[in-house]
Amino acid sequence: MDQQQVPLKITAARFLRAVGIFVGSEVGTKAKFMFVGLMVLLCGLSGMNVVNNYVGRNFMTAIAERQYAEFIRQAVFYIGVFACLTAVGALARFVEERLALLWREFLTRRSVNLYLDNEVYYRLDASGRLTHPDQRISEDIREFTVTTLSFVIMIFSASLTVLTFSGVLWSISPVLFGVAVLYAACGSYVTIALGRPLIGLNYERLDKEASFRSSLIHVRENAESVMLTRGEERQKNLLLHRLDDLIVNLRSIIALNRNLGFFTGGYNWMIQIVPDLIIAPAFIRGEIEFGVITQSGAAFAMLVGAFSLIVRQFNSISNFAAVVARLSSLIDAIEKTQTTTGSAIEMTEQKGCLAYDRVTLLSATDESPLVKELSLSIPVGAVLILKGPSSAPGTALFRATAGIPVPGSGRVTRPDADEISFVSQRPYLPPGTLREVLVRPGKEGEIADDQIVDVLRELAIESVVGRADGLDGSSGWGMSVNEQQLLAIANVLLARPRFVFLDRIDATLAPEQFRNILRMFSERSVTCIINAEAREACDLPHAVLEFGEGGGWRLLPNEG
């Protein structure tokens, strides 16, 4: 499990690193131009807000003094400023969203590449080091990019507002300026004190929502198994338990937001009356125009709003802090996974060779030996059946040969990925068209439609083509596990490797289907290593690698 608390320095370093990687990337130049353009637009908005403040003062003064001609003139100015603010604001928002999208696309592509390189996705899941990496890559990156850019813009805009409206408010009343600064400072302090626990609660909320959603997905993906095992009650209890955890978390967040709302609500309402309490007496004494009251109110609200960024945005800030921490955990876990290996078994590649040199494999549960000191070279074209008191040694050998981390030692020499294929007991068909399921990437132009149909016909599943509306139809049609396994076999047959390792596939196949598959591999001169329970299904001449208790083994001569 990942840690919920990430040190502030590490989080800040990760944040700056993410920004630096983006700026230095191939899209960094484009991003810089967009960012500069956005800053220019924001400067224009700030300047027009100052103009709007003075136009508003003159407009209200003209009303108070009943100057009709001046009222019309200022109204025209007012409408013109509003039009400019609207146009520039919409354009700034467009540039902001495009820049956020560019950043999200870059970070997501990079994260997906890191996640799928060097079997990180598998080792990360097997280690249990991180929860819900899928949510972090999809949702947290979106929140990170959008919110970061939003905060940068808010801070920049607030800085411009402070620079421009400090002078305006100071010229009206130095006392009012001091009150604005003190009011915002006290409000920020109290908000931080009241809302600090929200950061941890929001972190937990993201995980609890992901857990609840993943449980729902599990039920959908395993609907048939749940029904066959009458597991509805258990799944219901699990779902409701995770829902209860989420509800408790959300109630805590709502209670904190309530307490925070009592303060921030009053804080924001008081902004409307504080400047009037200070400036109105001067108007009553005849020292200022009526328009100055409205001008001071607007300037005070703008300045306090700029100083009170924490008060106005604390919920967003707490969410953002949680997202940055979660992404920090994701990057940290990926980097640690990339630098660690799950097995001491040495893997080497040699064309046309599958051999084991002093390979010892241990049980992942109690580290008892499954295979001890296996030294064996498998001849090309042979059929080797793995036999033993259980299928565990054969499955461990299957996993080790495939490069899946298995506790143990020794060296495995195997051909490259194009020359060896692995078919497990649980078939896996990637999403896509039927052609994409059957033909491996890079071989699309090498295999004709007739070849595909011939293989499917030999396996007696050519009807799948019709159900899929042709080879280029979607693979989302309903299939039995038996048909899925046969399609996985068809994929291997079309790839024509020199070696194939089959792990307990006879559990989902009829004996005659199993014999037919071995015959097809034999006719194509494919070397077969078979970890199977139905030994009598193999009618071809074969050798037997027999495993005994305690990891012992012996190679028996060919049988026919």
N, C-alpha and C positions, 0 to 999 in steps of 0.2 A: 504494500500500500504506500502511496505517496504521502509525504508530510503535508499537513494543512498549513503550517506556518513556514513561510519562506523568509529568511532574513532580508531586511530592508535593503542592505547594500547589494546583496545578490540580485534582488528583484530590480533595483535601479540599474545595475550593470547589464542585466538581461534586456531591459527596456532600451537602454542606449545602444546595446549591441544590435538589437533588431532594427533600430532606426539606421544605424551605420551600415548594416548589410544592405538595406533597401537603397540608401543613397548611393552606395558604391556599386550597385548592380547594373545590368545592361539597360534597365528602365530608369535608372537613377537620374539621368540627364533630363528626360521628359518630366519626371516627378519634380525636379528642381524648378523647371520653367513653370509648371503648374502651380507650385507653391508660391513662387515669387509673384505670379499673376494674382493669386488669391490674396496675398498680403497687400498688393496695390489696391485691389478692390475693397479690402477692409479699411485701408487708410481713407479711401474715398467715402466710404460709409461713415466713418468717424467724423470726417470734415463736414459732411452734409448734416450730421446730427447736430453739430455746433451751429451751423447756419439755421437749421430748423428751430433750434432753441431761441435764437434771436428773432427770427421771423414770427414765432409763436408769441414772444413778448410784445412785439409791435402790433400784432394782430389783436391781442387782448386789450392793449392800451387804446387802440383805435375804437374798439367796442365800448370801453369804459368812458371815453371822451366823446363818443357819438360823432366821430369823424367818418362820414360815409365814404368819401372818396378814398381816404387812406385805408379804410376797411376793405374796399374792393381791391385796391392795389396789393395789400398784404395777403388777401385771400388768393389772388393769382399767384403770388410768390409761394404761398403755402402749398397750393396744389402742384406747382412745378417742382418744389422740393420733394413732396410725397411721390411724384412720378419718378424722379431720379432715384430716390431711396428704394422704391419698388424694383426698378430695373436693375440697379447695381446689386441689390440684395438677392434677387433671383439668380443673377449671373454668378455671384459669389457662391451661392448654394450649389449651383450646377458644377462649378469647378471643384468645390469641396467633395461632392459625392463621387465625381470621376476620379479624383486623386485617391480617395478612400478605396474605391473599387480597384484601382491599379495596385495599391499597396496590398490589399487583401489577396488579389490574384497572385502576386509575386510570393507572398508569405505562404499561401496555401500550396502552391506548386512546389515550393522548396520543402515544406513540411512533408508533403506526400512523398517526394523523392527520398528524403531522409528516412521516413517511416518504412518504405518498401525496399530500401537498399540493405544489403548484408543481413537479410533475415531479421531486421530489427523488429518488425511487426510480430514475428513469432516469439523471439526471445523476450520481448517486452511483456507479452501476454503470459508466457510461461513463468517469468520471474515474479509476476504480481506486483511489480515495482510501481505501476501507475494504473489508475482507474480511468476508464472511459477515454482513451486517447482519441477515439473517433469524434466525440463531442468537442474536445479541445481543438482539433484540427478544423472542424467545420464551423462550430458556433463561436468558440472563444476567439479564434483569429478574426472573425467578422466583428465581434464586439471590440476587440483590441484596436483594430485599424480605424473603425468608425469613431470610437470614443476618443482615441488618442488625438486624431485630427480635430475632433470637436473641441477637446480641451485646449489644444494649441491655439485654435482660433479664438476660443473664449478668453484665454490668457492674453493673447495679443490684442484683442479688442478691448479687454479690460484695461490693459496698459495704455492704449491710445485714449480711452475714455478718461483715465486718471490724468493724463498729460493735458488733455484739451479742456476738461471741465473743472479741473482744479483752479485754473486761472479765472474761469467764469465765476465759480462760486466764491473765490477769494475776493474778486472785485465787488461782489454783492455784499458779502459779510465774512470777514476773517473768522468771526465766532462760529458762524454756520459751517465753515470749512472744518474747523477743529472738531465740532460736534459730529460731523460726518465721519471723520477718521476714527474718533473714539467709539462711535456707535458701531461701525463696521468691525473694529478690532474686538470689542466685547462680544458681539454676536458670533464671530468666527470661533472665539475661544469656547463659548458655551456650546456651540454646535458640535465641535470636535469632542468635547467632554461627554456630551449626551450620546453621540452617534458612533463612537469608536467601535463598540461591539458589532456594528453592522458589517464590518469588513469580514470578520470570521464567519458570521452567519450567512452572508452572501456566498462565501466560498463553499460552505456546506450545502447551501441550497442547490448550487449548480451540480454537485455530485449526487445529491439525493434525487433530483429530477432526472438525471441521466440513469440512475439505478432503476427508477420506476419505469422509465421508457424502455430500457433494455429488457426488463422483465416482460413487458407487453410484447416486444418484438420476439422474444424467446417463445412465448405461447403461440404467436402467429406462425413462426417458422417450424414449430414442432407440433402443430395442431393434431396431426394424425397419431403421433406417439402419445400425446397427452390423452387423447380419446381412448386409445387401445389399452393404456395402463390405468384408465380411470383416475387420472391425476388432476382432475379439475379442482377438487377441494384443496389439494396441496398448493396448486398454482394460485388459487384464489387467496389462500392464507398468506402466501408469499407476497402477492401483489398488494394486499391490504396492509400487510406489515410495513412494506416500503412506502405505501401511501401515508400511513400513520406517522412514519419518521419525517416525511416531507411536510405533513400538516403541522407537526410540532415545531419544525424549523420555521415554517412560514408564519405561524402564530407569534413566535418570538420576534420575527422581523416586523410584523404588523404592530406589535406592542411597542417596539422601539420607535417605529415610524410615528406612532401616535404621540409618544412623549416628545419626539423631535418636532412633530407638527404643532404641538401646543406652543412651543417656543418660536419656531420659524414663522408660523402664522401671525402671531402678535408682532413679531419683529418686522415683517413686511407691511402690516397694516400701519404701524407707527411711522413708517417712512413718509406716509402721505401727510401727516399732521405736524411732525417735528419742525420742518422748515417754516410752516405757517405760524407756529407758535413763536418763532424767533423773529420773523420778518414782518408779520402783520402789524405789530405795534408801531413800526417805523412808517408804514403806510397810513395808519390811523393818525399819526402825528403830522402827516403831510410831507414826509421827508423823501418818499419814493413814489414812483408811478404804480398803478395797479398791476400793470403787466410784469413788473419785477417780482410780484408774489408768485405768479405762475411760472416765471422763468426760474426763480430760485427753487421752487418745488420740483421742476423737471430736472434742473442741474443737480440738486441734492439726491434725487432718486437715481440719476445716472451714475453719480460718483459713489454713492453708497452701494449701488448694485455692482459696480466694478470692484470695490474693496471687499464686497461680501460674496465673492465667488464660491467660497467654501460653504457658506450658509445656503445659497441657492442651489448648489449642485452636489450637496453632500451624498445623497443617495446614489447619484451617478458615479461619484468618486469612490464610494465604498464598493460598488459593483466593479468598477474599473480596477481597483486594487486587487480584488479577488481574481479577475481575469488575468492580470499580469502575473500573479503568483502561480496560477494554474499553467500558464504557458511557460513560465520559468521551470516548473516541475516537469513539463513535457520535454523541453529541450534538455534539461539535466538528465532525465531518464534515458533519452535517446543517446546522448553522448556516453553515458555510463555503459549502456548496452552495447554500443559500437566498440568499446574498448575491452569488453569481457567476452570470454568464450564459455560456452556451456559444456564443453567436453574436452578431455585431454587427448582425444583420438586425433591423430594426424591424418589429414586428407591430402592425397596427391592425385594428379591426373596423368594418365598415360593412355594413348590411343589403343583401342582394341584390347584392353586389359582390365580384368576384375580380379583382385587378389587381396588377401588379408594376411597381415604379418603380426603375429603375437597379439591379436586383438582380444581384449578382455572387456566384457560388458556386464554392468551391474544393474540391479533393480533400482528404479528411481525411488521406491518407497522405503526399503530397508537396506539397500546397498548389498544385498546378497548376490553372489555371482550367478549370472545367467549363462555366460559363455566365458571359458578360460583359455587364454593362450591359443586362439584359433589362428593357424597358419595354413592357408589354402589358396590355390590359384584355380580359377574356374575356366576350363577350356571353352573356346568359342564354339558354338553350336551344341553345347551340352544341355541336358535337362537335369537340374539338381533339385531334389525335393528335401525340404527341411523337416525333420521328424523329431519328436520328443514327447515327454510326459505332458507338456502344455505348449501352447503356441507362443509363449512369452519370449523364449530365446530367439525364435525366428523373427518375431516382430521387432525385437531390439536390434537384430542384425539388419533388418530392412531399414529401420530408422537411421542407424549409424551409416549405412551405405548411402542413404539419400542425403546425408549431411545434417540431419536433425540432431541437435545436441543430446547425447546419451552418456551417462556416467560410465567411465571406463578408460582404457588406454590402448596403445598399439597404433598400427597404421593401416589405413584402407587405401588401396590404389584402384581407381576406377576411371573409365573413359569420361569424356566431357558430356555435357547435358544432351547433345544431339545424338549420342550413341547409346544412352541408357535411359530407360523409362521406368517409372514406379507406379504401380496401381494398388491402392489401398483397399481395405475392406469397405470403407465408406466412400463411395464414388463422389467426385467433385466435378461439376460442370460449370464453367464460368458463364456469366451472363452474356448474351449476344445472339446472333443468328445461329442456325444449325450448322452452317458452314464454318463459322468461327469456333463453334464447340468442337468440331471434328478435325479441322485443319489448324495446325500450329502456326503462330506468327512467323512470317518470313517464307512460308511454303505455299502461300495462296496460289501463286501462278504455276506451281510445279505439279499440282494434283488436279486432274480433270474431274468433272462431275460424274462421268461414267465410273471412274475408280472409286469414288465415294459410295455411289449407289451399289456397286458390286460388293464392297466390303459389308455394307449394311445388309445386303441380301444374304451373304454367307452367314451373317450373324442372326438372320431371320427377324430383323427389325426394320425392314425397308418401309414399313407402314408409317414410321415416324416422319418421313419426308412429307407425306400427305397431311398429317396432322399439323405439321409446322408450316404448311402452305409453301413448300419448296425449301431448297437449301438456304435461301436467303430470308426465310421467315424467322420470326422471333422464336427464341428458345423458351418462352414462358408457358409452354403447353404442359399439360399434366402427364407425368410419366411415373411408372412404378420404379422401385429401387432396382429391380432386375434390369429394366430398360436403361436406367442411368448407368449401371455398371457395364452393360454391353456397349453403350455409347463411349464410355471411357476406354474400353478395349479397342473400339473402332478408331479412336484418336491415336492410340499407340500403333495399331496396325498400319495406319496411313502414314505415320511418321517414320516407319521402318528403322527402328533402332537396332543395334547389334546385340543389346542385352535388355532384358525386361525382368523386373523383380515384382512378383505377385504376392500380396500379403492377404491371405484368408479370403480371397474373392469367391471361393466356392461356397461361402456362407450365403451369398445372395444369388447363386446360380444353380440351375439344375445340373445333375451329373453329366447329362449329354451335352449341355451347353459348355461345361467346363472342358470336356474332352475335345469338343469342336474347336474351342479357342486354342488349346495346346497344339492341336493338329495344324491350325492356321499359322501359328508361330513357327512350328517345325518346318512347314513348307517354305517359309520365308527365311529360313536359317537364322532365326533369332534365338540366342541363348536364353534359357528360362531358369530362373531361380524361384522356387515355389514354396511358400509357407502356407500349407493347406491342411485342412482337417480330413478331407475326403481323399485319402491316399489312393483308394482303389480307382479313382477317376482318371488316373494317369496310365494310359495304355502304352505310351511311348517308352522306348528304352531310356532308363534314367539311373542316375546315381543318387544315393541317399546320404545326407549329412545328418547323423543322429546325435541329438543332444541328450545328456544324462543329467542326473541330479548333481547339484553342486557345480554346474558349468562344464562338466566333462563333455567330450565329443569324439566321434569317430566317423570316418568316411567309408561308406560301404560301396562295393563295386556296382557296375551297371546292372539293372534289372530290366526285364522286358515282359 
